[in-house]
Amino acid sequence: MSELKGKIDFTLFISAYNANPNGDPLNGNRPRTNLDGYGEISDVCIKRKIRNRFQDLGARIFVQSDDRADDGFKSLKDRADGCEALKAEMNKKKKEERNRDLCAAIACREWLDVRAFGQVFAFKGEDISFGVRGPVSIHQAVSLSPVDVISMQITKSVNSESGKESKASDTMGLKHRIGFAVYKVMGSVNVQLAEKTGFSQEDAQMLKEALKTLFENDASSARPEGSMEVSRMYWWQHNEKMPSASSGKIQRSFQINCKTERPKCFEDYDIQWHLDNCVEPEVI
């Protein structure tokens, strides 16, 4: 594993066609919107998809969803206990002998998502807890234009239980989607934190691949196959730990113009980026 060459910034433009990018469970699972009517995708949702892609790419992941668990463990505590080195350090007889820094180093070495995003290890019944602060930060995604939420009424036409003479077609429900939207995702990788967790240049390349293919193997009834895609990605690999161009300045240097009043495809946006005294991005 080689050390991270320098700070990394990245931006993704995600297109959604007749999909629910991220439903709000407290609002009938409607697509998330802010008070100005712009669509949102939470950073937690994006990190979940990145973790899933890490798994697909063969990396070991600590925070796994139940339906994608690949190691037989049913909880985070079971997974932590399954690491013999970590369990031995956390369960030393004398409390003063338990080294939190060593526990963090073991967890970072064991799981890619821990050394990327960080993790809090605090379990009921354990005398020791510790946290890892990760170098990869992700902003919540926001759409480039206000979105229209389309609702469709659906009915249940089968019986869930036997003994009923007729179909329960009177059971009603709603399904929500967005006709079309482009979301902007921003993120970065901090070199100082990467040095602490051991996040390497090879890990950065895996992150890059995961972001490029974020919606592969992610189809569901809310996001049918092909309804979500990464339309364009910008990747800045700086040569310095702290480049002169800050992440905020890089992200504010986008010039985004909508060619039509109601955009219906990614090509309806004209997206340009330019900033003097900054490394040129790789555009994918």
Protein Blocks (a to p, Z undefined) as FASTA:
>chain_A
ZZdfbdcddddddddehiafbacfknoopacddfkopacddfklmmmmmmmmmmmnopac
fbdcfklccnhpabfklmmmmpmklmmmmmgfblklpcfklmmmmmmmmpmklmmnopad
ddehiabdcddddfbdcdddddfbdcdddddddddfbdfbghiabdcfkbccdddddfbd
cddddddddfklmmmnopafklmmmmmmmmmmmmgoiacfklgghiaccfbdcddddfbf
bdfbdfklmmmmpccddfbfbdcbfklpccddddehiacdddZZ
